[in-house]
Amino acid sequence: MAEVSPDGTGTVLLAGDDPHMLENTRLLLLNAGIGHVFVLEDSRAIHSFLEQNNVSLIVLNMSCAMDKTGLLARISRDYPAIPVVVETEIRDVEIAVNCMKSGAVDYVVRSGETGRLVTAVEHALNSNYLLRKAIPMKESLLNDRLEHAELFAEIKTASKKMRSLFQYIEVVARSPQPVLITGETGVGKELFARAIHRVSRVRGQFVCINVAGLDDAMFSDTLFGHKKGAFTGAEQCREGLVNKAATGTLFLDEIGDLNELSQVKLLRLLQESEYYPVGSDLVKTSSTRIVMATNVNLQERIKEGRFRRDLYFRLCTHKIHIPALRERREDIPLLLENFIEEAARHFGRSIPAVSPELITALSEYDFPGNVRELQSRVSDAIARHNEGMMTLDDFSGISAAPTTTTTGIYTLFGRLPTFREIEDYLIMEALKLSEGNYAVAASMLGVTRQTISNRLKYIESAL
């Protein structure tokens, strides 16, 4: 028997009056990777147990036709935050309806197919987990708080959109359900997958693979491994990446390009945590957390008949969409500075100063290749750069941003403005683009943060 975790997270209380059936269910759940299962062989003792212990879910075993709806009703009344799954060998619609009316979240008839109970328990645990996290998540969003900001340090950003994604990751990272990361090419999907791995605190390692272009044979061999003699040249057994990532995280990139046979095998892995090594008829279980990413529209692939609808819905429990760089332009100056430092170290050169015109031009460029394109362009620019300030001349294919003409200035002010008025206008525009971030705005204008702060204080005092 497993001990109950202090806060009850992920703990299942298995209660009933049939010791044999309870033990079978306990082993079933443990083999499915549900690690905290406590068995209570007297359902009448549930209330006294719950008074002293925290649990996430109750599986109530009904081994005979006796009415347990009274017990269900009392649990639902006294412990409304704890979901109850009823497990029975009785196929009776009336009993099932009464159980659901009395507060059960699911009613499972045990048969030869055991996956139904595991799925019900996993779904109930996940729902309970999100319910427990709903209030902390709301408080975190309202207070703009990150519990472990250091775990996201690899992702350079000044964007509130990105910060809200970090807060969502802190909520769902420990959920056993898969995570789907979407976004255009080059936005940093693997960085987010690594962040999820770090925040989840899983014991195993982070393993990643790009599955685009893998046929079914290669996909199966790479992920699930093979037994000796499975095919010509298989002179020894091979453990696949699923086993390598045991108790860790397996990141599958570009899953939108998987062929149909591979999609079926992936679905089984996600639903049942089971797979077959190539050439073996012995099923193996997985304790791997699955994170997936794609840059294609999966719903469009479904319409085209190229992606399974059931797999898509299985993936969408936790979904993270990373905005394109053009949707968070305030990140460009920060990323530019970071990539310049990296490239300068790589080429063994001093870090050059950057012209304000360059920052402005890059901030208005759309970057179809997103962060990856910016990094590549900076690396190439550092290789081209010889001395002095880095300017647009070091960046091929990017033109200067449109400048405000005298006619435009007249349109803005209705007259020829003073230098102070132009300065104030530029500061306010930079702050708008940077969403109020002084450091980013200063970088865009080529001035210090203190300059902006002092000028704003002067404006406020003049009002």
ZIKACOR-V903605 format. One record per backbone hydrogen bond with DSSP energy under -0.5 kcal/mol. NH is the residue of the N-H (numbers start at 0). CO is the residue of the C=O. E is the energy in kcal/mol with one decimal. If there is no record, write none. Layout:
<<NH CO E> <NH CO E>>
//
This chain:
<<1 36 -1.6> <7 4 -1.3> <10 7 -2.1> <11 35 -3.0> <12 56 -3.0> <13 11 -0.7> <13 37 -3.4> <14 12 -0.7> <14 58 -2.4> <15 39 -1.7> <18 16 -0.6> <21 17 -2.5> <22 18 -2.3> <23 19 -2.0> <24 20 -2.3> <25 21 -2.6> <26 22 -2.3> <27 23 -2.0> <28 24 -2.5> <29 25 -2.4> <30 26 -2.5> <31 27 -1.0> <32 29 -1.6> <33 28 -2.4> <34 32 -1.1> <35 9 -0.6> <36 34 -0.8> <37 11 -3.0> <39 13 -3.1> <44 41 -2.1> <45 42 -1.4> <48 44 -2.0> <49 45 -2.7> <50 46 -1.6> <51 47 -0.6> <51 48 -1.2> <52 48 -1.2> <55 10 -2.4> <56 10 -1.4> <57 82 -2.3> <58 12 -3.0> <59 57 -0.7> <59 84 -2.4> <60 14 -3.6> <60 58 -0.7> <61 59 -0.6> <61 86 -3.4> <62 60 -0.7> <67 65 -0.6> <71 67 -2.4> <72 68 -2.7> <73 69 -1.9> <74 70 -2.4> <75 71 -2.7> <76 72 -1.9> <77 73 -2.8> <78 74 -3.1> <81 78 -1.8> <82 55 -0.7> <82 80 -0.7> <84 57 -2.9> <85 83 -0.5> <85 105 -2.5> <86 59 -2.8> <87 107 -2.3> <88 61 -0.8> <90 88 -0.6> <91 89 -1.2> <95 91 -2.2> <96 92 -2.6> <97 93 -2.4> <98 94 -2.4> <99 95 -2.2> <100 96 -2.4> <101 97 -1.7> <102 99 -1.1> <103 98 -2.4> <104 83 -2.8> <105 83 -1.0> <107 85 -3.2> <108 106 -0.5> <109 87 -3.4> <109 107 -0.7> <113 111 -0.8> <116 113 -0.6> <117 113 -1.4> <118 114 -2.6> <119 115 -2.1> <120 116 -2.6> <121 117 -2.8> <122 118 -2.5> <123 119 -2.3> <124 120 -2.7> <125 121 -2.5> <126 122 -2.5> <127 123 -2.5> <128 124 -2.5> <129 125 -2.4> <130 126 -2.1> <131 127 -2.5> <132 128 -1.7> <133 129 -0.9> <133 130 -0.6> <134 130 -0.6> <135 131 -0.5> <136 132 -2.8> <137 133 -2.4> <138 134 -2.6> <139 135 -2.6> <140 136 -2.5> <141 137 -2.5> <142 138 -2.4> <143 139 -0.6> <143 140 -0.5> <144 139 -2.5> <148 145 -0.5> <150 147 -1.5> <151 148 -1.7> <152 149 -1.1> <154 151 -1.9> <155 153 -0.8> <156 154 -0.6> <162 158 -2.0> <163 159 -2.1> <164 160 -1.2> <165 161 -1.9> <166 162 -2.0> <167 163 -1.8> <168 164 -2.4> <169 165 -2.0> <170 166 -0.9> <170 167 -0.5> <171 167 -2.1> <172 168 -2.1> <174 171 -1.7> <178 289 -1.5> <179 317 -2.8> <180 178 -0.5> <180 291 -3.1> <181 179 -0.5> <181 319 -2.9> <182 293 -1.0> <186 183 -1.5> <191 187 -1.7> <192 188 -2.1> <193 189 -2.4> <194 190 -1.9> <195 191 -2.5> <196 192 -2.0> <197 193 -2.3> <198 194 -2.8> <199 195 -2.1> <200 196 -0.7> <200 197 -0.8> <201 196 -0.7> <203 246 -3.3> <206 204 -0.6> <206 248 -2.8> <208 250 -2.2> <210 208 -0.7> <210 252 -2.2> <213 210 -1.8> <218 214 -2.8> <219 215 -2.8> <220 216 -2.3> <221 217 -2.6> <222 218 -2.5> <223 219 -2.5> <224 219 -0.6> <224 220 -1.2> <225 237 -1.5> <226 277 -2.2> <228 233 -3.2> <229 226 -1.9> <233 230 -2.6> <234 232 -1.9> <237 225 -2.8> <239 223 -0.5> <240 221 -2.3> <241 222 -2.5> <243 239 -1.8> <244 240 -2.1> <245 242 -1.5> <247 244 -2.8> <248 204 -1.9> <249 288 -3.1> <250 206 -3.5> <250 248 -0.6> <251 249 -0.6> <251 290 -2.5> <252 208 -2.7> <252 250 -0.7> <253 292 -0.5> <254 292 -2.2> <256 253 -1.6> <257 254 -1.5> <262 258 -1.9> <263 259 -1.9> <264 260 -1.6> <265 261 -2.4> <266 262 -2.4> <267 263 -1.9> <268 264 -2.0> <269 265 -2.2> <270 266 -2.7> <271 267 -2.8> <272 267 -0.6> <272 268 -1.0> <273 267 -0.8> <274 283 -2.0> <276 281 -0.5> <277 224 -2.8> <279 276 -2.2> <282 280 -0.6> <283 274 -2.8> <285 272 -2.6> <288 247 -2.6> <290 249 -2.6> <290 288 -0.5> <291 178 -3.1> <292 251 -2.1> <293 180 -1.8> <297 295 -0.9> <300 296 -1.8> <301 297 -2.1> <302 298 -1.8> <303 299 -1.7> <304 301 -1.4> <305 300 -3.0> <306 300 -0.8> <311 307 -2.0> <312 308 -2.2> <313 309 -1.5> <314 310 -1.5> <315 311 -1.0> <316 313 -0.6> <317 177 -0.8> <317 314 -0.6> <319 179 -2.9> <321 181 -2.7> <321 319 -0.6> <322 320 -0.5> <326 323 -1.5> <327 324 -1.5> <330 327 -2.3> <331 328 -1.6> <334 330 -2.9> <335 331 -2.9> <336 332 -2.2> <337 333 -2.0> <338 334 -2.9> <339 335 -2.3> <340 336 -1.9> <341 337 -2.1> <342 338 -2.8> <343 339 -2.6> <344 340 -2.0> <345 341 -2.2> <346 342 -2.4> <347 343 -0.6> <347 344 -0.6> <348 343 -2.9> <351 349 -0.6> <354 389 -2.4> <358 354 -1.7> <359 355 -2.4> <360 356 -2.4> <361 357 -2.7> <362 358 -2.1> <363 359 -0.9> <363 360 -0.6> <364 360 -0.5> <364 361 -0.8> <369 366 -2.1> <370 185 -0.7> <371 185 -1.4> <371 368 -0.7> <372 368 -1.1> <373 369 -2.0> <374 370 -2.5> <375 371 -2.2> <376 372 -2.7> <377 373 -2.4> <378 374 -2.2> <379 375 -2.3> <380 376 -2.4> <381 377 -2.6> <382 378 -1.7> <383 379 -1.8> <384 380 -2.4> <389 352 -3.4> <393 390 -1.6> <394 391 -1.8> <395 393 -0.6> <397 394 -0.8> <404 402 -0.6> <408 404 -2.3> <409 405 -2.3> <410 406 -2.0> <411 407 -2.1> <412 408 -2.7> <413 409 -3.2> <416 414 -0.7> <421 417 -2.1> <422 418 -2.7> <423 419 -2.8> <424 420 -2.3> <425 421 -2.7> <426 422 -2.3> <427 423 -2.3> <428 424 -2.3> <429 425 -2.5> <430 426 -2.2> <431 427 -1.8> <432 428 -2.4> <433 429 -2.0> <434 431 -1.2> <435 430 -3.3> <436 433 -1.0> <437 435 -0.8> <440 436 -2.5> <441 437 -2.6> <442 438 -1.9> <443 439 -2.2> <444 440 -1.7> <445 441 -1.1> <446 441 -2.2> <451 447 -1.4> <452 448 -2.4> <453 449 -2.9> <454 450 -2.2> <455 451 -2.3> <456 452 -1.9> <457 453 -2.0> <458 454 -2.2> <459 455 -2.6> <460 456 -2.2> <461 457 -1.4> <462 458 -0.9> <462 459 -0.6>>
//
